[in-house]
Amino acid sequence: MIDRIKVYADTELTHRAKLVYLYLLERADRKNNTCFPSIKTISREVVLSESSVKRSLNELLERNYIAKEHRFRNNGGKSSNLYCIL
């Protein structure tokens, strides 16, 4: 079970990072708490710049609220990252 209150109460987390976290939480698969939206999609849907989204994701990674896994296509090209809500 994911404890949202912990994120809300974290005074060191910016409001932008909290918004991105809630976005990921809403998009996550309920069985394994993972999702794979692109930076561009997150940016568009939460109305933040791509650089703000990247900074927010880094905050969430550093504070261990999410984990990130790089994904690749069959031809070796990079795909969107897989985010796991911890």
Secondary structure, DSSP 8 states (H G I E B T S, - for coil): ---HHHHHH-TTS-HHHHHHHHHHHHHS-TTT-EE---HHHHHHHHT--HHHHHHHHHHHHHTTSEEEE--B-TTS-B---EEEE-
